[in-house]
Amino acid sequence: MGAALAFQSVTKRFRNGRVALNDVSWSIQKGAHACLLGPNGAGKSTSVRILEGALRPTAGSAELLGEPVDGPGYAAARLRTGVVPQGPGMYADLTAGEYLRIAAELYGVSPARAIATFGLRDHARTRMAELSGGFQRRVTLAAAFVAEPELLVLDEPTVGLDPKAAHEVHQYLREVMVGRTVLLCTHNLAEAEALCDEVVILQAGQVIVQGRLEDLRRGARSRLRLTAAQGPQALVACLDGIGPARVEGRSVLLEVANPEAEAPRLLRRLLAAGVDVFECTPVQATLEDVFLEAVR
């Protein structure tokens, strides 16, 4: 299908000498839903700003829908892209409807469908400053969606929202992401796991992990969740020397090489020691596990 986004040996060095990206190469195929992750200072925001056309690479090349970001075809590719910035600039004295009409005029389209899709009909006459954070985010999403783009770039789409508002935004995102390529840049690992199927992890300006989330989970360290009547501390004492273990609530998560092969032997040992185990469950690695393992 071809790449919707691509970085080829991209380096970005600022005037103060700081290197935000160092010979970075990664790509996202058309139709994929990918998340861009990394600790603070990893180069995520710089990558998004390059795709937006706000920054130029110092070396290497970046492409948006097959067009170099500094090439003659970039403007046309940008019109096929919807961007939700982390800190959207809003005109507080405009109503939501006026704001979306301005956005629609840039593309020569009507904002009617975007207003309906994001449930903004009853708020079209409300000034932006009077909208809640959740509705402001909806307006920003509607502005990005107004031209029905084939590619969505979402930079922290739920930052600063309360759980209810974030949940509502996620519902809208799931609807509009269908049939589109998506790049989600976020610190919220649960959000990334819920919305994406591919992962790119940056650290110190370099790619340290890229792949399908399902494959990365399988490659992560396996764990057993153990729960006993005597409590987690009794389990930890008996598991000493078997493998890394950490307490999680009433349970203990134990890292093992092969859960299916090791669980029976482990249970026999614990029961023989008088520990009444009533739960022993293999645990699939989460995106948080994959992320922490990578950045360590």
Buried (B, 14 or more C-beta within 10 A) or exposed (E): EEBBBBBBEBBBBEEEEEBBBBBBEBBBBBEBBBBBBBEEBBBBBBBBBBBBBEBEBEEBBBBBBBBBBEEEEBEEBBBBBBBBBBEBEBEEEBBBBBBBBBBBEEBEBEBEBBBEBBBBEEBBEBBBEEBEBBBBBBBBBBBBBBBBBBBBBBBBBBBEBEEEBBEBBBEBBEEBBEEBBBBBBBEBBEBBBEBBEBBBBBBBBBBBBBBBBEEBBEEBEBBBBBBBEBBBEBBBEBBEEBBEBEEEEEBBBBBBEEBEEBBEEBBEEBEEEEBEBEEBEEBEBBBEBBBEBBBE
